[in-house]
């Protein structure tokens, strides 16, 4: 949500698809987006017509742990695509769940892997640690 806020993306009224149902990313993200008045669908690796769900998404948040599973053919023009997945490929390189090369030309905004959500997560963790330390000293 920090990333969404920093880029001024208003999710209210958006069709948001969260790919992945983990307790660490998928479920909390779905709850946060619902709290911001997005219409949220949670999908996973066994969802029927996954491509159809993705094509309806104004906002796509992927945390499935499957490299390049979502391609440009599976998203709509103007999608906001946030890739939380980090997958190590056989050659040692990293790739997200989203196929960046095919989605980027269609996306209004997209996060790269590496270099997207990871640094924002670390920055937010440090910010929260600082806030906690400041409040403890009061």
N, C-alpha and C positions, 0 to 999 in steps of 0.2 A: 504494500500500500504506500510505503514511502516513495517508491519509484513512481507510482501512478500520481501521487500528490506533487512530487517535484516537477513533473512534466505537465501539470495542470490538466490532467485528463479527468473529466467529470463522468463517472461511471453510471450515474443515475439514469435509469431507463435503458441502459445498454443490455443487449443479450450477451451474457458472459458465459463462456464455457471453460470450466476448470478440468484439465486432463490429469487425473490422478486423485486418489482418495485417501492419501496417507494422513496420519494424525499430525504430521509435522508441517506439511504444505497444503495439500488438497483441501482437507476439511476446514482448517482455519481460514484459508483464502476464500472459500465459498461463503463462510459465515461473514467475513469482513466485507465482501462484495455485496452480500445481501443487506448488510447493515447500511450500506451506502446506496441502497435502492436499485441495484442491478438485478436483472432477472438471471438467475444462475442455474446452469445445468452442470452436474458433475458427471464426467465420463471416465472410463477406465479401459484397460486393454481388452475387456470382453464386451464392451458396449456395442450393440448392434448399430450399424450405419454410423460409425464414428465420423466418417467423412461428411455425412449430412449434418451432423451436429456442429462440426467445425465450420462448415460453410455458412451456417446461420449466425455465427459468433461475430459480434462487434469487437469483443475483447476475448482473447484466447490466452489462458495461462496454463502452461504445460509443465507437469512435474511427474512424468510417467517412468522415466529412466530407460527409455528406448531410443537409441540414436536415430535422429532424422526420420522419425516415424511419421510426422505430419509434414506434408509437402505443399507446395504452392497450389496444386490442383484442389486441395482440401480446404482452402480458405477463401474468403471473399475479398474483394477490392476494398481497401481502407481499413482492414483489420488492425487492431492494436495487439501485437503478439509479444507475450512475455514468456521467455524460456527459462524455467528454473532447473531443468534437467541438465546434468553434467555427466557425460558418458565418455569413458576412455575407449578409443578404437584400437584395433589390432596393431596399428602402426605407432601407438603411443600418443597420438594427438587426441584432443578433446572435441566433442561435438555435443550439441544440445539435442533435445527431443524434436525441435523444429528444424526443418531443412532451410537454413538461413538463406542460401543462394536462391531458392525458388520462391520463398515467401517474401523476402525483402522488397522486390519490385512492386508487390501488391499492397504492402503494409503502409499504414499511416505512421506507425512506429513499431520498432522491433528491437529486442535486446539480443546482443551477440553472446555466444559461448565460445571461449571464455571472455570475461570482461564486462558482463552485463549485470546480472542479479547478484553474483558473488561479491564484488566489491561493495555494492549497496548494502548487502547483508552485513558485511563486516563493519561498514561505517555506522549502520544503525545499531549494531551490537555495542560499539564503542560509545555512541551517543547515549544509549540507555544505561550503560555502565557509569558514565560520567554523571548523568542525572541522579542515579541511585546513590553514588558517592556524595554528591552535593546535598541530597536530601538527608543522608545519614549524618552529615556534619552539622545539620541545623539543630 
